[in-house]
Amino acid sequence: MVLSKLTMFLFLMIFVFCGVSMGEVYKVGDSTGWTNNGHIDYKSWSSNKNFCVGDSIVFEYKQQMDNVVRVTHKNFNTCNATTTYATYNSGNDTFVIKRAGHFYFISSFPGHCQNGQRVDIRVPKPTQSSPSPSLTPPRAPSSSSSPPPTETITPSSTQAPAPSPSGSSKMLFSINLCLSLSMLLVLVVAIL
């Protein structure tokens, strides 16, 4: 009976861990981070990424000198932070992508957005030939006047994991990790 419960617990832990490890972590601006120093082209940075549902977008910046504001497309284009979905200022914020679409972020500090500190995170809808992990069931598009209810951005008090170089390495790592954990579980059950 105890062995059965232990086995069930270990299987549950493997499935939970494997499911969580599927998303990629992207640090906005890579090693430069979220800054107004003028040396980073966030449009170019985001256009070179293949964002998917389940990925995490990390904003790291000096808390006293910046913030992250999620805005509508119109407010993104005009650098207007008066009507926002949310404002974050922890210095280490993580946005978890829970659906396809565009996610617009700017800095509301004076002059920062106008100097290029804004990023459009574009998440394409999964196609039949290239499925991506889905965290929520598909639903009809929402209007741009209210924030979609399933998106989250959370302040993080710990350092986020380093971004991996590509989506294929993310998948291989996740598969290898899950296989290793499964083999460990088989070994533990065989020993007991």
C-alpha positions, 0 to 999 in steps of 0.5 A: 500500500505504501509502495503504491502511494509512493509510486503514484506520488512520484509519477504525479511529480514527474508529470507536473515537472515535465509539464512546467518545463516545456516553456522557454524563458526569454530575458527581454534585451538578453544580457542588456535587459530592459533599459533606456540606454539606447543600445538595444533595439527591442523591435529587432530583439523580439522579431528574432524570437519564436514566442509560444504559449507557455513561454515566460518573458522576463523583464530585468531592470533597475527598480528605481529607474524604470518600470514595465507597463502592458498597454494596448496596441494604440497606446504602444504606438503613441507611447501612452501609459495613461490607460494600462492593463497593468504596471510593474516595478519590481525590477524583475518581472515575469510575464507568462504567455497563456494565449496567442496574440500581441502583447505590448509593453512600454516603460512609462518613465518620461522619454523612455518609450519615445527613445525605443524602450518598448517591445511587441511580443508576438505569439502566433497561433499554433498551426496543425503542423507545429503544435505548441503546448497549450495551457488554456483551452482555445477561446474567441478573441477578446476586445482590446479594451479590456485585458484578457483574464488568463494572462499573468505577469508576476514580480519575482524575487528570485533570478529567472533561469537563463534563456536557452538558445533555441526552441529545439534545444528546449524541447530536447532538454525537456524530453531528456529530463522527463525520460531521466526522471521516468527512468529514475522512478522505474529504478526506485520502484525496482529497488523497493 
